[in-house]
């Protein structure tokens, strides 16, 4: 994860345990090494970009990825391209893009829910299993939130919070393998090729590279 050190310096993007909701500026609950801070930053950024359309401040933040030196490593190249795409993007255009991708007239081009990718339907058994695991971890839905917990942004938020709170490697690995590994790369690949996507194509490419790295990292023997 050394490439991330050039752009992801976010050590305050984990949150308390309400779910789902946006990533807030709360410091990690435990002391973490630099690698874990980078993971929190990457998950937090993806959560923000997939939860809602970015404003100018968020786009400027993502522009920092343009300083990453491109290499043969897919993650470094995807980071650099994401930063360059953010620097060329304007909030109004990205807002329209976000609407077409994820909201649309009835539904957007993509359906960013785990149950949909795993079964072809919303609110299916994968969501029930996710809710059981979230309850065991102490996560609760925010009052008034109707969106299912298997939204890709919510899952990225959970991973950021788990890392920030010092949840053990085995639990992180179990959660990722059980609820994200089976579809996350597929979703990001679809996003990187979506017809309505411009800025979000770069988000998809970065997300796919990061998800692949996380799969390798969380499958390591301990």
N, C-alpha and C positions, 0 to 999 in steps of 0.2 A: 504493500500500500504506500510505498514511498512517494509515488507521483502525487498522491493527494496532499502531501505536506506543502505543496507549492500553492494550493488554492483553498483547500478546506481547512480552515483554522477554527471551526465552530465548536466551542466547548460549552455552549449554553442552549442547545437546541433539543433537550429532552424536557419532559413535562411531568406533572403529577399523573395520577392514574385515571382521569376521566377519558372516555372513549365513545365515539370518535370525536376528534376536534383538532384544531390546528396546533402545530408545534409552538410552544411558548418559550420565552427566555428564562429558563430555569436551569441553574447549574447542576451538573451531575451530582448525585447523592453520595458518591464514593470517589476516591482518588483513582484516576485511570491513566494508563499509559497513552502515548501519543497515537498509537495505532487505533485504539478504541475511540479516541476523540474524533479521528477521521471518519470512522464508521458512523458515529452519531451524526456528524456533519452531513455525510452523504445521504443517509436515511432521512434526516430532517429536511434537507433541500428537496429531495424527491417528494416527500410528503407534502410540502408546501406547494410545489409546482403542480401536483396532481390533485390537490384539494381544491384549489381555486386558481384563477388566472393571475399571473404575477403582475404587481405594479412596477413602476419605474425603479423604485428602490431595490426590489428583488431582482429585477433584470440586471441592474448595475452590480449587485452582489455576484450573480452568476457569471457576469462578464469576467470576473477574476480568474475563471478557468482558462481564459485565453492565454494566460502567462505560462501555462504548463507546456513544457517542451514536447512536441509530438515525437513519437518513436514507433517502433514496430509493435509495442504493447498496445492492445486494443483499448484498454482503459484510459491510458494517457492520451491517445489519439481522440477518443470520444470526449474526454474532458476538454481538450483544446477546441474541438469543433463546437461543443456546447457553449463555451465562452464566446467564441466568434459569432455564433448564431444569436446569442443574447445581445451582443453589442450592436447587431444590425436590426434588432427587433424593437417595436414600439408597443406600449401597453394596449392601445386600442385594437391594433391588429391581432395581437396575441389573445385578447379577450374574445374576439370573434372566432378565432381558431379553436380556443378552448370550448366555446359553445357548440361548435359544429362537431367536435370530437366526442364530447362527453355528455352533452345535454340534448341538442337538436330539437326537432319537432317530434315529440314522442320519445325518441331516444337518439343518442349521438351515434357517430360511426363506430365507436368502440364502447364496450360495456365493461367497466373496470372493476369487476367483482370476481372473487375467487370461485364462487359457486357456478357462475356463468361459464367460466373457462373450463372448469372440471366436469360439469354435468350438462351444460347447455341451457340451464334454467337458473333463475334467481331463487334465493331462500331455500336451498336444498340441504341435504345432509352435511356437506362440508361446513356450512355455516353453523349448524348445531354443534358439531365437534369443536369448531373454533370458539363458540361461546362458552363451552365447558372449560376449555383450556384458559380462556381469558378470566373466567371466574376463579379458577384455581390460582392464577397469578395475581388476583386482586384488582383487575381492571373492571370498571363499571361504565355503563353508558351515561352520557350526559343527559340531563332532563331536557325533553323537547326534541331530541335528535331521533329522527326516524330512519336515517340511512343505515343499511346493514353494516355490520362490523367487518365484513370481508372486502370492503372497498380497499383498493391498493394503497391509497394514502393512509388509511387507518392502520393497515398492517405495517407500513413503513414507520409510522409513529410508534407503534408498539415495540418494534425492534429498537428504535432509538431510545425509548424509555427503559427497556430491559438492559441495554448496554450501560446507560447512564446510572442505573440503580444497582449495577454490579451483579445482575442475575448471572448465575453460573453458565459456563460454556455449554454444558450438556443441555441445560434448559433452553438456551438460545438455539442450539442446534436442533433440538426436538421441535421447537416452535416453527423454525424456518422450514424444516423438512416436512412437517405435518401440514402447514398451511400456506406456504409460499413457493417451495421448490418445484412443485408440480405444474405451475402455470405462470410464474412471474416472468421468466425469460420469454415465454410465448407472448404474453401481453406486451412487453416492451418491444419485441420484434414487430408485432402488429403496429404499435405506435410509430415505430421508425419508418414504416412503409405506408402509413395512413394517407389517404388522398387529401384530407383536410389539413394535414399537418405541414407546417413550415418550421417554426421554432421547435415544435414538439417532436419533430423527427430526430433532432439532435438530443432531446430529452430521452427519447426511446432508445437511441443508440447508447447513450451513457448508462441508462438504467439496465439495459441488457448486459453490458460489460460488467457493471457493478454486481448485478445479480449472479452472474457466472463466477465472479471472484468470491462472492459470499458463499456460494455453494461449495466451492473448493475449500475455502477457509473453514467452514462449519462442518465439513466432513473429515477434517484431520483427526487422527487418533489422539487421545489425551491420556 
